[in-house]
Amino acid sequence: MLRKPLIAVILVLALVTIACGVNINLPVSQVKTGPSQTDTISVPLLQNKSDVVNINLGFGAGDFSIAPGAGNSIISGTVSYNVPDFKPKVTTDGNNIRIEQGNLNIGGIPNFSENIKNKWDLFLGNVPMNLQVSAGAYNGDYELGGLSIQDLEISDGASNVNVHFSVPNQIPMNTFRYTTGASSIKLTGLANANFNNMILRCGAGNYELDFSGALMRDTNVNIESGISNVVLMIPQGITVKVTFEGGLSSINTEGKWEKNGNTYSQSGAGPTIRVNVKMGAGNLDLRNK
């Protein structure tokens, strides 16, 4: 009879994707909420504003948003929560800044039946930075256009996330790395991100990569996915080569694409986007925008 062990495994896996920093000791324990609290986040600029700042954000479950607009700060904003253990901790060490959600310390498997609030609204300053976000299962809204991001890394669990570059990144970005579980992810304005390399590793889910914006240099994109739906939106007039490697998948094209074996290309002018896709199974849609 494997039913009880199987249920235990499923519960543990679910908790891993729901939140980071959860310490578990069986049995089930009720998560108690309290009055809603709001903490103000404010990290001042470094004395030398040209120094690269390393920003590390650790978030669990809830609602998370980040955008430009910190003014005379590296980071500003608010964190609202109604579980006392979720109180954020801000640590600074020279040019290293970490903001992390407090650990949920309970004596068993948490019962999340109550109305739990955990909402981060953060703003970033216009300073050179390496930005890293580690999250659980959450709703994320990122507006990163106009910042000066040197390296960007996002990792999360089963999530619903939008990442947008409305205007160009002000410095060349080395690598944009995104690792996620079974999620719904939409990345728009990717040409404006101005990265040299992009790496997307994803599980089952839906993923849309929109390369609108001002493409300023050749770029390489590597996508590794499980059973998923992946959509690549490429503006007309951009040179792109998409190489596919995978199992039982369907590839659909919309627009002026040329096929040569496992390579799909579109002719244009200016820099080139090279995309390598490795997919276990699912659908790959190549579209013109």
Secondary structure, 3 states (H helix, E strand, C coil): CCHHHHHHHHHHHHHHHHCCCEECCCCEEECCCCCCEEEEEEEECCCCCCCCEEEEEECCCEEEEEEECCCCEEEEEEEEECCHHHCCEEEEECCEEEEECCCEECCCEEECCCCCCEEEEEEECCCEEEEEEECCCEEEEEECCCCEEEEEEEECCCCEEEEECCCCCCCCEEEEEEECCCEEEEEECHHHHCEEEEEEEECCEEEEEECCCCCCCCEEEEEEEEEEEEEEEECCCEEEEEEEEEEEEEEEEECCCEEECCEEEECCEEEEEEEEEEEEEEEEEEEEC
